[in-house]
């Protein structure tokens, strides 16, 4: 099941360290089959607010995502970004191709019923 590194970057500064980080990050992703899916384009906000930009990196699984983040290669460049960009980074597992949100709703309803908190 795929996993993702999701970053919400709230502020950026065009600093030489950030440029170096961008020049070097792909070589840290390659050994873990990581690839950029989203890389900071302006988003069309249709509900709520979204200060900043986002980055989404896909990995084959959560083990590869964790291994990338903990790798000496990535750790050696991490400060180039974190010293100049405020944000959050999450590692999160994706859903299977056959994911059914209706099945998830049924599971939540069963849990609510068991707890005496029916949603009906």
CORUR-V204635 format. One record per pair of residues at least 24 apart in sequence whose ideal C-beta (glycine too) atoms are under 10 Angstrom apart, sorted by the first residue. I is the first residue (numbers start at 1). J is the second residue. Records with the same first field share a line. If there is no record, write none. Layout:
I=J, J
//
This chain:
1=60, 61, 62, 93, 94, 95, 96, 97, 99
2=37, 58, 59, 60, 61, 62, 64, 65, 93, 94, 95, 96, 97
3=34, 57, 58, 59, 60, 61, 62, 63, 64, 65, 66, 68, 91, 92, 93, 94
4=34, 37, 38, 55, 56, 57, 58, 59, 62, 65, 90, 91, 92, 93, 94
5=29, 32, 34, 36, 37, 55, 56, 57, 58, 59, 65, 66, 68, 69, 89, 90, 91, 92
6=37, 38, 54, 55, 56, 57, 88, 89, 90, 91, 92
7=38, 39, 40, 52, 53, 54, 55, 56, 57, 81, 85, 87, 88, 89, 90
8=50, 51, 52, 53, 54, 55, 86, 87, 88, 89, 90
9=40, 51, 52, 53, 54, 55, 81, 85, 86, 87, 88, 89
10=50, 51, 52, 53, 85, 86, 87, 88
11=51, 52, 53, 84, 85, 86, 87
12=40, 52, 53, 81, 84, 85, 86, 87
13=83, 84, 85, 86
14=84
15=80, 81, 83, 84, 85
16=80, 84
17=77, 79, 80, 81, 82, 83, 84, 85
18=80, 81, 83, 84, 85
19=80
20=77, 80, 81
21=77, 78, 79, 80, 81, 82, 83, 84, 85
22=77, 80, 81
23=77, 80
24=73, 74, 76, 77, 80
25=55, 57, 73, 74, 77, 78, 80, 81
27=73, 74, 77
28=68, 69, 71, 72, 73, 74, 75, 76, 77, 78
29=57, 58, 59, 64, 68, 71, 73, 74
30=68, 73
31=64, 67, 68, 71, 73, 74
32=57, 59, 60, 61, 63, 64, 65, 66, 67, 68, 69, 71, 73, 74
33=58, 59, 60, 61, 64, 68
34=58, 59, 60, 64, 65, 67, 68, 69, 74
35=59
52=85, 86, 87, 88
53=85, 87
54=87
55=81, 87, 89
56=92
57=89, 91
58=94
59=91, 93, 94
61=93, 94
62=91, 92, 93, 94
64=91
65=90, 91, 92, 93
66=91
//
